[in-house]
Amino acid sequence: MAIEPVVQEKVYEEIQQELGDDEITHEKLSQLQYLDMAINETLRMYPPFIRFDRVASQDYQLGDYHIPKGTIINVPVYSIHHDAEYWPEPEKFIPERFSSAEKAKRHPVTFLPFGDGPRNCIGMRFALLEAKIAIAKTLRVVEFQKCEKTEVPLGLGKVAVLTPKNGIWVRV
C-alpha cells in the first residue's frame, strides 16, 4: 500500500466508515469490500506459491493430448496471474479487477492463490480473515509510505514460495 497511496486511502476510508473505532467483528469485516479487492489483487500479483502440482487420477483426453493416469500436472499460478489475456496490464495494481462485475467476466481458475478444488489450501479462510484484521487494525493508526529503500517493482526470490528478494521497506 505504500506504493499505492490512493488505494491505501480508499481502504482507510472504508475502514473508518464501516468500523470507526468499534470492535472488529467478523460481521463488520465482511462489509469491507474494497479491502477484499485490495487483498485479492495483492494475492494475484504475489501469490504465496508460484505453482502447485496435481496428479491425474485417471486417463484424460484434453483435445489432441492424452494425459495418462499418474501424470504430474503443473499449474503455473504466477504465470496465470500475470497473463495479459486474463489480466490486462498485469503489472499494475488494480483492486477493481475483483469487483463483482469484473469477477463475473473471468473464468474462475484464472485466480488461484490458494489452489482450487478439494485440495485447495485448508487455511485459506483463516489466512484471509487474519489479513483483513491485521490491515484494519494497522491502518487505523498508521500510514505506509515509500522510502528510499522501497523497491518498485518488488524484486522476488527464485523459489517455489514467493518471497521478496531484498525484503519490503516502507516508512510508517
C-alpha positions in Angstrom: 0.0 0.0 0.0 3.0 2.3 0.4 3.4 2.5 -3.4 -0.4 2.8 -4.0 -1.4 5.8 -1.7 -4.8 6.2 -3.5 -5.7 2.5 -2.7 -4.4 2.9 0.8 -6.6 6.0 1.3 -9.7 4.1 -0.1 -9.1 1.2 2.2 -8.6 3.6 5.2 -11.8 5.4 4.4 -13.8 2.2 4.1 -12.3 1.0 7.5 -13.3 4.3 9.1 -16.8 4.2 7.6 -17.6 0.6 8.4 -15.7 0.1 11.6 -14.8 3.5 13.0 -13.3 2.9 16.4 -15.7 0.0 17.1 -14.5 -3.5 18.0 -13.6 -5.6 14.9 -16.1 -8.4 14.4 -16.5 -11.0 11.6 -19.7 -9.3 10.5 -18.1 -5.9 10.2 -15.1 -7.3 8.4 -17.4 -8.9 5.8 -18.6 -5.4 4.9 -15.1 -4.3 3.9 -15.5 -5.0 0.1 -12.7 -2.7 -1.1 -10.3 -4.2 1.4 -11.2 -7.6 0.0 -10.5 -6.4 -3.5 -7.1 -5.0 -2.5 -6.1 -8.2 -0.7 -7.1 -10.3 -3.7 -5.2 -8.0 -6.1 -2.1 -8.4 -3.8 -2.6 -12.2 -4.0 -2.9 -12.0 -7.7 0.3 -10.1 -8.1 2.2 -12.0 -5.4 0.6 -15.5 -4.9 2.0 -17.4 -1.9 3.1 -20.2 -4.2 4.2 -19.7 -7.8 2.8 -23.1 -8.8 1.2 -26.2 -7.5 1.1 -29.8 -8.8 -1.7 -32.3 -9.2 -1.6 -36.0 -10.2 -4.1 -37.2 -12.8 -6.3 -39.7 -11.0 -7.4 -41.3 -14.3 -6.6 -41.2 -18.0 -7.9 -38.0 -19.6 -8.2 -36.7 -23.2 -7.7 -32.9 -23.5 -8.2 -32.0 -27.1 -5.4 -33.7 -29.0 -3.5 -34.5 -25.8 -3.7 -37.8 -23.9 -2.9 -37.4 -20.2 -2.2 -40.9 -18.7 -3.3 -41.7 -15.1 -0.4 -40.8 -12.7 0.9 -37.9 -14.8 2.0 -34.9 -12.7 0.2 -31.7 -13.8 2.0 -28.5 -13.0 -0.4 -25.5 -12.5 1.7 -22.3 -13.0 -0.1 -19.9 -10.7 2.2 -16.9 -11.1 2.1 -17.2 -14.9 -1.7 -17.4 -14.9 -1.9 -14.4 -12.5 0.3 -12.4 -14.8 -1.2 -13.4 -18.2 -2.4 -10.3 -20.0 -5.1 -12.4 -21.7 -6.9 -12.7 -18.4 -5.5 -9.7 -16.6 -5.0 -6.6 -18.8 -1.9 -4.6 -17.6 -1.0 -7.4 -15.2 2.0 -5.5 -13.7 -0.4 -2.8 -12.4 -2.1 -2.9 -9.0 -5.8 -2.5 -9.8 -8.1 -3.8 -7.0 -11.2 -3.1 -9.0 -10.4 -6.2 -11.0 -12.1 -8.0 -8.1 -15.4 -6.2 -8.2 -18.4 -8.5 -8.6 -18.9 -7.3 -12.2 -15.3 -7.9 -13.2 -15.1 -11.3 -11.5 -18.2 -12.4 -13.4 -16.3 -11.8 -16.7 -13.4 -14.1 -15.9 -13.1 -17.9 -15.7 -12.7 -18.8 -12.0 -9.5 -20.7 -12.4 -7.6 -17.6 -13.5 -7.2 -16.7 -9.8 -5.6 -19.5 -7.8 -3.7 -18.0 -4.8 -4.8 -20.9 -2.6 -5.1 -23.6 -5.3 -8.5 -24.9 -6.3 -10.9 -27.8 -5.8 -11.0 -30.3 -3.0 -7.3 -30.0 -2.3 -7.1 -26.2 -2.1 -5.5 -24.6 1.0 -7.3 -25.7 4.2 -6.2 -22.4 5.8 -7.5 -20.1 3.1 -10.4 -18.6 5.0 -8.3 -18.2 8.2 -5.5 -16.5 6.2 -7.9 -14.0 4.5 -9.5 -13.2 7.8 -6.2 -12.7 9.5 -5.0 -10.4 6.7 -8.2 -8.3 7.0 -7.9 -8.0 10.7 -4.2 -7.0 10.5 -4.8 -4.4 7.8 -7.8 -3.0 9.5 -6.1 -2.6 12.9 -2.9 -1.3 11.4 -4.4 1.3 9.0 -6.5 2.7 11.9 -3.3 4.1 13.4 -0.5 4.3 10.8 0.0 5.2 7.1 2.5 3.4 4.9 4.8 5.4 2.6 7.6 4.6 0.2 11.1 5.2 1.5 14.5 5.4 -0.3 14.9 1.6 0.1 11.4 0.7 -1.3 11.8 -1.5 -4.4 9.5 -0.7 -7.3 8.8 -3.2 -8.8 9.4 -5.6 -5.9 12.3 -8.0 -6.6 11.3 -11.6 -6.0 13.3 -14.6 -4.9 13.6 -17.6 -7.2 11.9 -20.2 -5.1 8.5 -22.0 -5.0 7.3 -19.9 -2.1 7.2 -16.3 -3.3 9.3 -14.1 -1.2 10.8 -10.6 -1.7 14.4 -10.8 -2.7 15.6 -7.9 -0.5 12.7 -7.6 2.0 10.0 -5.0 2.0 11.0 -1.5 3.0 8.4 1.2 3.9 8.1 4.2 6.1 5.4 4.0 8.8 
